[in-house]
Amino acid sequence: MEPFVKSNQVSDTFRFQTFDYDFLSFLARHPKLNVQNSIQMLDLLARQYLSDVTNASAASVPFIMICSRYMDTIQCQEFIIKYITISLNQLL
């Protein structure tokens, strides 16, 4: 999963395909997914959610799955606060 995340973080113009959202949903449910990798996935999904309006609902599914799974960790809580801040800044 790490090469997938790193290759997608390099490019700002990368668009996910339908298979990518299914893959990320599968990874969000995987029992070996750790907090560090989940934060990287959340970052990718948040970028897609904010930049690609047509696929925002597809990006929200694995995003919410990961958030609900790791909401009790400090790393996830900090990421959510940063995400909300960035989203509100873009809105204003």
Protein Blocks (a to p, Z undefined) as FASTA:
>chain_A
ZZmmmmmmmpmkbccdfklmmmmmmmmmpmklcfklmmmmmmmmmmmmmmmmmlmmmmmm
mmmmmmmmmmmpmklmmmmmmmmmmmmmmmZZ
